[in-house]
């Protein structure tokens, strides 16, 4: 959560855009994750850096997956699960096989 000082620094009056300062405002996004555009001293819009946008999008996607997993688990909560050891045996995979693979990133 941002402190009051950081929020105050991220405020941008909309009048700065009409004064030809848009390029300078967008350059600030190299160091700041978001800017708050004010119109009549009221927050009107947020400008996000590409990094911040990606971060928030990933959080949203992860949350949707979490909800889907929770929904699936709740539908099958009274059913017996299959232990990992049984699945691995059925597929012919050993612990050594898994260790040889190393880290895998799943998206």
N, CA, C and O atoms as CSV, one atom per row, in Angstrom:
chain,resi,resn,atom,element,x,y,z
A,1,UNK,N,N,0.849,-1.178,0.000
A,1,UNK,CA,C,0.000,0.000,0.000
A,1,UNK,C,C,0.891,1.235,0.000
A,1,UNK,O,O,1.904,1.291,0.697
A,2,UNK,N,N,0.498,2.208,-0.783
A,2,UNK,CA,C,1.300,3.417,-0.894
A,2,UNK,C,C,1.073,4.336,0.307
A,2,UNK,O,O,-0.027,4.408,0.856
A,3,UNK,N,N,2.139,5.034,0.699
A,3,UNK,CA,C,2.009,6.017,1.760
A,3,UNK,C,C,1.415,7.299,1.181
A,3,UNK,O,O,1.378,7.481,-0.036
A,4,UNK,N,N,0.957,8.175,2.055
A,4,UNK,CA,C,0.361,9.439,1.616
A,4,UNK,C,C,1.357,10.271,0.811
A,4,UNK,O,O,0.975,10.936,-0.152
A,5,UNK,N,N,2.624,10.236,1.199
A,5,UNK,CA,C,3.654,10.982,0.474
A,5,UNK,C,C,3.815,10.448,-0.944
A,5,UNK,O,O,3.905,11.224,-1.895
A,6,UNK,N,N,3.853,9.113,-1.091
A,6,UNK,CA,C,4.003,8.523,-2.421
A,6,UNK,C,C,2.780,8.804,-3.284
A,6,UNK,O,O,2.913,9.039,-4.485
A,7,UNK,N,N,1.598,8.785,-2.692
A,7,UNK,CA,C,0.377,9.083,-3.446
A,7,UNK,C,C,0.414,10.528,-3.925
A,7,UNK,O,O,0.082,10.816,-5.075
A,8,UNK,N,N,0.820,11.436,-3.042
A,8,UNK,CA,C,0.884,12.851,-3.415
A,8,UNK,C,C,1.860,13.073,-4.566
A,8,UNK,O,O,1.616,13.907,-5.438
A,9,UNK,N,N,2.969,12.325,-4.571
A,9,UNK,CA,C,3.957,12.464,-5.642
A,9,UNK,C,C,3.447,11.900,-6.964
A,9,UNK,O,O,3.923,12.290,-8.030
A,10,UNK,N,N,2.484,10.986,-6.900
A,10,UNK,CA,C,1.996,10.362,-8.133
A,10,UNK,C,C,0.815,11.106,-8.760
A,10,UNK,O,O,0.297,10.679,-9.792
A,11,UNK,N,N,0.388,12.207,-8.152
A,11,UNK,CA,C,-0.729,12.994,-8.691
A,11,UNK,C,C,-0.279,13.844,-9.878
A,11,UNK,O,O,0.771,14.485,-9.840
A,12,UNK,N,N,-1.091,13.836,-10.925
A,12,UNK,CA,C,-0.783,14.611,-12.127
A,12,UNK,C,C,-2.040,15.368,-12.535
A,12,UNK,O,O,-3.030,14.745,-12.917
A,13,UNK,N,N,-2.023,16.708,-12.462
A,13,UNK,CA,C,-3.179,17.465,-12.941
A,13,UNK,C,C,-3.351,17.277,-14.447
A,13,UNK,O,O,-2.372,17.291,-15.194
A,14,UNK,N,N,-4.576,17.105,-14.884
A,14,UNK,CA,C,-4.848,16.890,-16.310
A,14,UNK,C,C,-4.395,18.085,-17.148
A,14,UNK,O,O,-4.114,17.939,-18.338
A,15,UNK,N,N,-4.326,19.251,-16.539
A,15,UNK,CA,C,-3.897,20.446,-17.267
A,15,UNK,C,C,-2.464,20.314,-17.783
A,15,UNK,O,O,-2.101,20.972,-18.758
A,16,UNK,N,N,-1.641,19.468,-17.141
A,16,UNK,CA,C,-0.264,19.286,-17.617
A,16,UNK,C,C,-0.227,18.657,-19.002
A,16,UNK,O,O,0.707,18.889,-19.769
A,17,UNK,N,N,-1.250,17.855,-19.327
A,17,UNK,CA,C,-1.302,17.245,-20.658
A,17,UNK,C,C,-1.523,18.315,-21.725
A,17,UNK,O,O,-0.927,18.263,-22.801
A,18,UNK,N,N,-2.390,19.292,-21.415
A,18,UNK,CA,C,-2.668,20.341,-22.403
A,18,UNK,C,C,-1.527,21.361,-22.491
A,18,UNK,O,O,-1.501,22.188,-23.402
A,19,UNK,N,N,-0.597,21.303,-21.557
A,19,UNK,CA,C,0.555,22.215,-21.580
A,19,UNK,C,C,1.759,21.574,-22.269
A,19,UNK,O,O,2.884,22.060,-22.157
A,20,UNK,N,N,1.505,20.471,-22.986
A,20,UNK,CA,C,2.578,19.827,-23.737
A,20,UNK,C,C,3.544,19.026,-22.888
A,20,UNK,O,O,4.681,18.803,-23.303
A,21,UNK,N,N,3.125,18.588,-21.711
A,21,UNK,CA,C,4.024,17.865,-20.820
A,21,UNK,C,C,3.745,16.358,-20.798
A,21,UNK,O,O,4.238,15.652,-19.917
A,22,UNK,N,N,2.964,15.865,-21.754
A,22,UNK,CA,C,2.597,14.439,-21.768
A,22,UNK,C,C,3.838,13.551,-21.833
A,22,UNK,O,O,3.921,12.549,-21.122
A,23,UNK,N,N,4.789,13.906,-22.668
A,23,UNK,CA,C,6.001,13.091,-22.802
A,23,UNK,C,C,6.732,12.987,-21.468
A,23,UNK,O,O,7.183,11.909,-21.081
A,24,UNK,N,N,6.843,14.097,-20.779
A,24,UNK,CA,C,7.522,14.099,-19.475
A,24,UNK,C,C,6.742,13.275,-18.452
A,24,UNK,O,O,7.332,12.578,-17.626
A,25,UNK,N,N,5.411,13.360,-18.515
A,25,UNK,CA,C,4.571,12.581,-17.599
A,25,UNK,C,C,4.784,11.088,-17.842
A,25,UNK,O,O,4.962,10.317,-16.899
A,26,UNK,N,N,4.763,10.687,-19.124
A,26,UNK,CA,C,4.948,9.266,-19.432
A,26,UNK,C,C,6.352,8.788,-19.087
A,26,UNK,O,O,6.535,7.623,-18.736
A,27,UNK,N,N,7.336,9.658,-19.180
A,27,UNK,CA,C,8.702,9.298,-18.787
A,27,UNK,C,C,8.787,8.955,-17.307
A,27,UNK,O,O,9.634,8.161,-16.899
A,28,UNK,N,N,7.923,9.543,-16.512
A,28,UNK,CA,C,7.917,9.250,-15.073
A,28,UNK,C,C,7.612,7.784,-14.800
A,28,UNK,O,O,7.984,7.256,-13.752
A,29,UNK,N,N,6.934,7.120,-15.743
A,29,UNK,CA,C,6.563,5.720,-15.538
A,29,UNK,C,C,7.763,4.774,-15.584
A,29,UNK,O,O,7.627,3.587,-15.289
A,30,UNK,N,N,8.933,5.293,-15.950
A,30,UNK,CA,C,10.144,4.477,-15.865
A,30,UNK,C,C,10.531,4.252,-14.406
A,30,UNK,O,O,11.143,3.239,-14.068
A,31,UNK,N,N,10.168,5.205,-13.543
A,31,UNK,CA,C,10.529,5.120,-12.129
A,31,UNK,C,C,9.332,4.886,-11.212
A,31,UNK,O,O,9.497,4.455,-10.070
A,32,UNK,N,N,8.145,5.165,-11.702
A,32,UNK,CA,C,6.938,5.021,-10.896
A,32,UNK,C,C,6.020,3.991,-11.554
A,32,UNK,O,O,5.960,3.897,-12.779
A,33,UNK,N,N,5.313,3.227,-10.737
A,33,UNK,CA,C,4.466,2.173,-11.297
A,33,UNK,C,C,3.107,2.694,-11.751
A,33,UNK,O,O,2.471,2.108,-12.626
A,34,UNK,N,N,2.670,3.791,-11.154
A,34,UNK,CA,C,1.366,4.334,-11.540
A,34,UNK,C,C,1.309,5.833,-11.271
A,34,UNK,O,O,2.001,6.351,-10.395
A,35,UNK,N,N,0.473,6.511,-12.041
A,35,UNK,CA,C,0.216,7.932,-11.842
A,35,UNK,C,C,-1.293,8.121,-11.760
A,35,UNK,O,O,-2.058,7.397,-12.397
A,36,UNK,N,N,-1.701,9.089,-10.979
A,36,UNK,CA,C,-3.121,9.382,-10.814
A,36,UNK,C,C,-3.404,10.720,-11.476
A,36,UNK,O,O,-2.843,11.743,-11.082
A,37,UNK,N,N,-4.268,10.716,-12.478
A,37,UNK,CA,C,-4.611,11.941,-13.203
A,37,UNK,C,C,-5.793,12.601,-12.496
A,37,UNK,O,O,-6.822,11.974,-12.245
A,38,UNK,N,N,-5.614,13.882,-12.185
A,38,UNK,CA,C,-6.656,14.647,-11.499
A,38,UNK,C,C,-7.345,15.601,-12.465
A,38,UNK,O,O,-6.696,16.277,-13.263
A,39,UNK,N,N,-8.665,15.645,-12.380
A,39,UNK,CA,C,-9.455,16.629,-13.119
A,39,UNK,C,C,-10.361,17.290,-12.094
A,39,UNK,O,O,-11.141,16.619,-11.420
A,40,UNK,N,N,-10.256,18.595,-11.981
A,40,UNK,CA,C,-10.984,19.348,-10.950
A,40,UNK,C,C,-10.680,18.790,-9.556
A,40,UNK,O,O,-11.570,18.645,-8.718
A,41,UNK,N,N,-9.415,18.486,-9.338
A,41,UNK,CA,C,-8.909,17.962,-8.063
A,41,UNK,C,C,-9.536,16.631,-7.646
A,41,UNK,O,O,-9.528,16.285,-6.465
A,42,UNK,N,N,-10.073,15.894,-8.599
A,42,UNK,CA,C,-10.646,14.574,-8.322
A,42,UNK,C,C,-9.913,13.533,-9.176
A,42,UNK,O,O,-9.627,13.791,-10.345
A,43,UNK,N,N,-9.607,12.362,-8.608
A,43,UNK,CA,C,-8.987,11.305,-9.416
A,43,UNK,C,C,-9.902,10.939,-10.583
A,43,UNK,O,O,-11.074,10.615,-10.389
A,44,UNK,N,N,-9.354,10.995,-11.787
A,44,UNK,CA,C,-10.128,10.718,-12.991
A,44,UNK,C,C,-9.631,9.465,-13.699
A,44,UNK,O,O,-10.422,8.720,-14.279
A,45,UNK,N,N,-8.324,9.234,-13.653
A,45,UNK,CA,C,-7.754,8.089,-14.357
A,45,UNK,C,C,-6.436,7.687,-13.700
A,45,UNK,O,O,-5.791,8.479,-13.013
A,46,UNK,N,N,-6.065,6.450,-13.932
A,46,UNK,CA,C,-4.765,5.948,-13.511
A,46,UNK,C,C,-3.979,5.606,-14.759
A,46,UNK,O,O,-4.524,5.047,-15.710
A,47,UNK,N,N,-2.709,5.938,-14.757
A,47,UNK,CA,C,-1.807,5.550,-15.825
A,47,UNK,C,C,-0.833,4.560,-15.206
A,47,UNK,O,O,-0.144,4.878,-14.237
A,48,UNK,N,N,-0.781,3.353,-15.773
A,48,UNK,CA,C,0.085,2.310,-15.241
A,48,UNK,C,C,1.296,2.099,-16.140
A,48,UNK,O,O,1.201,2.216,-17.362
A,49,UNK,N,N,2.425,1.791,-15.533
A,49,UNK,CA,C,3.590,1.398,-16.307
A,49,UNK,C,C,3.309,0.012,-16.889
A,49,UNK,O,O,2.485,-0.727,-16.349
A,50,UNK,N,N,3.984,-0.350,-17.985
A,50,UNK,CA,C,3.786,-1.690,-18.536
A,50,UNK,C,C,4.096,-2.795,-17.517
A,50,UNK,O,O,3.415,-3.820,-17.488
A,51,UNK,N,N,5.110,-2.589,-16.694
A,51,UNK,CA,C,5.469,-3.588,-15.683
A,51,UNK,C,C,4.336,-3.747,-14.663
A,51,UNK,O,O,3.986,-4.866,-14.289
A,52,UNK,N,N,3.773,-2.634,-14.222
A,52,UNK,CA,C,2.674,-2.685,-13.249
A,52,UNK,C,C,1.429,-3.314,-13.864
A,52,UNK,O,O,0.737,-4.098,-13.214
A,53,UNK,N,N,1.146,-2.971,-15.118
A,53,UNK,CA,C,0.000,-3.568,-15.815
A,53,UNK,C,C,0.157,-5.090,-15.905
A,53,UNK,O,O,-0.786,-5.834,-15.633
A,54,UNK,N,N,1.359,-5.546,-16.291
A,54,UNK,CA,C,1.612,-6.983,-16.367
A,54,UNK,C,C,1.455,-7.653,-15.009
A,54,UNK,O,O,0.888,-8.741,-14.907
A,55,UNK,N,N,1.963,-6.994,-13.962
A,55,UNK,CA,C,1.868,-7.542,-12.605
A,55,UNK,C,C,0.405,-7.696,-12.184
A,55,UNK,O,O,0.016,-8.737,-11.655
A,56,UNK,N,N,-0.390,-6.675,-12.416
A,56,UNK,CA,C,-1.797,-6.729,-12.031
A,56,UNK,C,C,-2.579,-7.737,-12.868
A,56,UNK,O,O,-3.470,-8.414,-12.356
A,57,UNK,N,N,-2.250,-7.835,-14.141
A,57,UNK,CA,C,-2.909,-8.808,-15.011
A,57,UNK,C,C,-2.599,-10.230,-14.550
A,57,UNK,O,O,-3.475,-11.094,-14.544
A,58,UNK,N,N,-1.360,-10.462,-14.170
A,58,UNK,CA,C,-0.973,-11.792,-13.684
A,58,UNK,C,C,-1.700,-12.129,-12.379
A,58,UNK,O,O,-2.134,-13.264,-12.182
A,59,UNK,N,N,-1.829,-11.149,-11.500
A,59,UNK,CA,C,-2.564,-11.374,-10.248
A,59,UNK,C,C,-4.011,-11.733,-10.548
A,59,UNK,O,O,-4.572,-12.636,-9.927
A,60,UNK,N,N,-4.616,-11.031,-11.494
A,60,UNK,CA,C,-5.998,-11.304,-11.868
A,60,UNK,C,C,-6.144,-12.716,-12.443
A,60,UNK,O,O,-7.093,-13.426,-12.111
A,61,UNK,N,N,-5.212,-13.120,-13.297
A,61,UNK,CA,C,-5.252,-14.461,-13.875
A,61,UNK,C,C,-5.062,-15.532,-12.798
A,61,UNK,O,O,-5.758,-16.547,-12.794
A,62,UNK,N,N,-4.115,-15.297,-11.883
A,62,UNK,CA,C,-3.888,-16.247,-10.792
A,62,UNK,C,C,-5.130,-16.375,-9.911
A,62,UNK,O,O,-5.467,-17.473,-9.467
A,63,UNK,N,N,-5.802,-15.268,-9.661
A,63,UNK,CA,C,-7.009,-15.297,-8.835
A,63,UNK,C,C,-8.119,-16.088,-9.525
A,63,UNK,O,O,-8.836,-16.850,-8.875
A,64,UNK,N,N,-8.260,-15.910,-10.835
A,64,UNK,CA,C,-9.272,-16.671,-11.583
A,64,UNK,C,C,-8.968,-18.163,-11.514
A,64,UNK,O,O,-9.879,-18.977,-11.364
A,65,UNK,N,N,-7.688,-18.526,-11.625
A,65,UNK,CA,C,-7.309,-19.933,-11.512
A,65,UNK,C,C,-7.561,-20.470,-10.109
A,65,UNK,O,O,-7.985,-21.614,-9.944
A,66,UNK,N,N,-7.301,-19.648,-9.103
A,66,UNK,CA,C,-7.568,-20.053,-7.722
A,66,UNK,C,C,-9.053,-20.322,-7.514
A,66,UNK,O,O,-9.426,-21.316,-6.892
A,67,UNK,N,N,-9.898,-19.439,-8.033
A,67,UNK,CA,C,-11.346,-19.648,-7.915
A,67,UNK,C,C,-11.783,-20.919,-8.629
A,67,UNK,O,O,-12.626,-21.660,-8.125
A,68,UNK,N,N,-11.211,-21.169,-9.797
A,68,UNK,CA,C,-11.549,-22.383,-10.543
A,68,UNK,C,C,-11.109,-23.633,-9.771
A,68,UNK,O,O,-11.852,-24.611,-9.697
A,69,UNK,N,N,-9.912,-23.599,-9.202
A,69,UNK,CA,C,-9.424,-24.736,-8.421
A,69,UNK,C,C,-10.303,-24.954,-7.193
A,69,UNK,O,O,-10.644,-26.093,-6.872
A,70,UNK,N,N,-10.667,-23.891,-6.512
A,70,UNK,CA,C,-11.529,-23.998,-5.339
A,70,UNK,C,C,-12.883,-24.597,-5.725
A,70,UNK,O,O,-13.417,-25.448,-5.013
A,71,UNK,N,N,-13.431,-24.149,-6.852
A,71,UNK,CA,C,-14.710,-24.674,-7.328
A,71,UNK,C,C,-14.609,-26.165,-7.614
A,71,UNK,O,O,-15.489,-26.935,-7.228
A,72,UNK,N,N,-13.546,-26.571,-8.285
A,72,UNK,CA,C,-13.363,-27.992,-8.597
A,72,UNK,C,C,-13.194,-28.823,-7.335
A,72,UNK,O,O,-13.766,-29.907,-7.218
A,73,UNK,N,N,-12.406,-28.312,-6.387
A,73,UNK,CA,C,-12.200,-29.046,-5.135
A,73,UNK,C,C,-13.506,-29.188,-4.359
A,73,UNK,O,O,-13.789,-30.250,-3.805
A,74,UNK,N,N,-14.293,-28.128,-4.317
A,74,UNK,CA,C,-15.540,-28.183,-3.553
A,74,UNK,C,C,-16.543,-29.149,-4.183
A,74,UNK,O,O,-17.359,-29.733,-3.471
A,75,UNK,N,N,-16.496,-29.325,-5.489
A,75,UNK,CA,C,-17.403,-30.268,-6.162
A,75,UNK,C,C,-17.028,-31.717,-5.872
A,75,UNK,O,O,-17.870,-32.608,-5.974
A,76,UNK,N,N,-15.771,-31.955,-5.513
A,76,UNK,CA,C,-15.283,-33.322,-5.315
A,76,UNK,C,C,-14.750,-33.548,-3.903
A,76,UNK,O,O,-13.937,-34.449,-3.691
A,77,UNK,N,N,-15.188,-32.756,-2.946
A,77,UNK,CA,C,-14.607,-32.844,-1.610
A,77,UNK,C,C,-14.897,-34.165,-0.912
A,77,UNK,O,O,-14.145,-34.563,-0.023
A,78,UNK,N,N,-15.953,-34.843,-1.287
A,78,UNK,CA,C,-16.296,-36.111,-0.634
A,78,UNK,C,C,-15.723,-37.321,-1.363
A,78,UNK,O,O,-15.927,-38.457,-0.935
A,79,UNK,N,N,-15.012,-37.086,-2.456
A,79,UNK,CA,C,-14.422,-38.181,-3.214
A,79,UNK,C,C,-12.995,-38.431,-2.756
A,79,UNK,O,O,-12.299,-37.521,-2.307
A,80,UNK,N,N,-12.578,-39.673,-2.877
A,80,UNK,CA,C,-11.218,-40.058,-2.501
A,80,UNK,C,C,-10.259,-39.580,-3.586
A,80,UNK,O,O,-10.510,-39.796,-4.772
A,81,UNK,N,N,-9.195,-38.949,-3.203
A,81,UNK,CA,C,-8.173,-38.525,-4.149
A,81,UNK,C,C,-7.206,-39.657,-4.433
A,81,UNK,O,O,-7.197,-40.665,-3.726
A,82,UNK,N,N,-6.402,-39.496,-5.455
A,82,UNK,CA,C,-5.405,-40.506,-5.808
A,82,UNK,C,C,-4.049,-40.003,-5.330
A,82,UNK,O,O,-3.624,-38.917,-5.724
A,83,UNK,N,N,-3.371,-40.764,-4.498
A,83,UNK,CA,C,-2.055,-40.333,-4.017
A,83,UNK,C,C,-1.058,-40.181,-5.172
A,83,UNK,O,O,-1.117,-40.915,-6.158
A,84,UNK,N,N,-0.160,-39.231,-5.034
A,84,UNK,CA,C,0.843,-38.962,-6.055
A,84,UNK,C,C,1.651,-40.216,-6.365
A,84,UNK,O,O,1.968,-40.477,-7.525
A,85,UNK,N,N,1.984,-40.988,-5.346
A,85,UNK,CA,C,2.789,-42.198,-5.569
A,85,UNK,C,C,2.083,-43.173,-6.509
A,85,UNK,O,O,2.734,-43.821,-7.328
A,86,UNK,N,N,0.757,-43.284,-6.399
A,86,UNK,CA,C,0.004,-44.180,-7.292
A,86,UNK,C,C,0.003,-43.642,-8.724
A,86,UNK,O,O,0.151,-44.410,-9.675
A,87,UNK,N,N,-0.158,-42.354,-8.876
A,87,UNK,CA,C,-0.146,-41.750,-10.212
A,87,UNK,C,C,1.217,-41.953,-10.858
A,87,UNK,O,O,1.311,-42.337,-12.023
A,88,UNK,N,N,2.268,-41.694,-10.096
A,88,UNK,CA,C,3.623,-41.850,-10.633
A,88,UNK,C,C,3.881,-43.300,-11.030
A,88,UNK,O,O,4.471,-43.559,-12.079
A,89,UNK,N,N,3.446,-44.241,-10.203
A,89,UNK,CA,C,3.622,-45.660,-10.507
A,89,UNK,C,C,2.858,-46.028,-11.779
A,89,UNK,O,O,3.377,-46.742,-12.637
A,90,UNK,N,N,1.636,-45.542,-11.894
A,90,UNK,CA,C,0.814,-45.822,-13.075
A,90,UNK,C,C,1.465,-45.280,-14.350
A,90,UNK,O,O,1.394,-45.914,-15.403
A,91,UNK,N,N,2.096,-44.115,-14.255
A,91,UNK,CA,C,2.736,-43.487,-15.413
A,91,UNK,C,C,4.176,-43.943,-15.627
A,91,UNK,O,O,4.799,-43.598,-16.631
A,92,UNK,N,N,4.707,-44.727,-14.672
A,92,UNK,CA,C,6.085,-45.200,-14.786
A,92,UNK,C,C,7.108,-44.121,-14.542
A,92,UNK,O,O,8.172,-44.119,-15.160
A,93,UNK,N,N,6.798,-43.202,-13.645
A,93,UNK,CA,C,7.705,-42.097,-13.318
A,93,UNK,C,C,8.257,-42.315,-11.915
A,93,UNK,O,O,7.516,-42.647,-10.989
A,94,UNK,N,N,9.570,-42.124,-11.768
A,94,UNK,CA,C,10.196,-42.259,-10.448
A,94,UNK,C,C,10.545,-40.878,-9.891
A,94,UNK,O,O,10.504,-39.874,-10.603
A,95,UNK,N,N,10.886,-40.853,-8.613
A,95,UNK,CA,C,11.344,-39.599,-7.982
A,95,UNK,C,C,12.593,-39.083,-8.691
A,95,UNK,O,O,12.753,-37.878,-8.885
A,96,UNK,N,N,13.473,-40.000,-9.073
A,96,UNK,CA,C,14.701,-39.616,-9.775
A,96,UNK,C,C,14.369,-38.927,-11.106
A,96,UNK,O,O,15.000,-37.938,-11.478
A,97,UNK,N,N,13.369,-39.466,-11.815
A,97,UNK,CA,C,12.953,-38.839,-13.077
A,97,UNK,C,C,12.527,-37.393,-12.841
A,97,UNK,O,O,12.889,-36.501,-13.608
A,98,UNK,N,N,11.760,-37.166,-11.783
A,98,UNK,CA,C,11.294,-35.812,-11.475
A,98,UNK,C,C,12.452,-34.896,-11.115
A,98,UNK,O,O,12.485,-33.740,-11.537
A,99,UNK,N,N,13.397,-35.402,-10.343
A,99,UNK,CA,C,14.538,-34.586,-9.926
A,99,UNK,C,C,15.426,-34.205,-11.102
A,99,UNK,O,O,16.032,-33.133,-11.100
A,100,UNK,N,N,15.508,-35.077,-12.112
A,100,UNK,CA,C,16.338,-34.794,-13.285
A,100,UNK,C,C,15.756,-33.673,-14.142
A,100,UNK,O,O,16.499,-32.980,-14.837
A,101,UNK,N,N,14.453,-33.490,-14.103
A,101,UNK,CA,C,13.807,-32.477,-14.925
A,101,UNK,C,C,14.178,-31.078,-14.470
A,101,UNK,O,O,14.359,-30.193,-15.305
A,102,UNK,N,N,14.295,-30.857,-13.184
A,102,UNK,CA,C,14.602,-29.526,-12.662
A,102,UNK,C,C,13.344,-28.663,-12.576
A,102,UNK,O,O,12.224,-29.170,-12.618
A,103,UNK,N,N,13.546,-27.375,-12.458
A,103,UNK,CA,C,12.414,-26.448,-12.324
A,103,UNK,C,C,11.725,-26.233,-13.665
A,103,UNK,O,O,12.372,-26.086,-14.702
A,104,UNK,N,N,10.401,-26.218,-13.616
A,104,UNK,CA,C,9.596,-25.984,-14.800
A,104,UNK,C,C,8.631,-24.847,-14.481
A,104,UNK,O,O,7.971,-24.857,-13.442
A,105,UNK,N,N,8.556,-23.875,-15.375
A,105,UNK,CA,C,7.621,-22.757,-15.173
A,105,UNK,C,C,6.350,-23.061,-15.927
A,105,UNK,O,O,6.374,-23.302,-17.134
A,106,UNK,N,N,5.235,-23.049,-15.212
A,106,UNK,CA,C,3.940,-23.323,-15.814
A,106,UNK,C,C,3.161,-22.032,-15.888
A,106,UNK,O,O,3.023,-21.323,-14.892
A,107,UNK,N,N,2.650,-21.726,-17.068
A,107,UNK,CA,C,1.849,-20.511,-17.222
A,107,UNK,C,C,0.439,-20.854,-17.584
A,107,UNK,O,O,-0.389,-19.960,-17.756
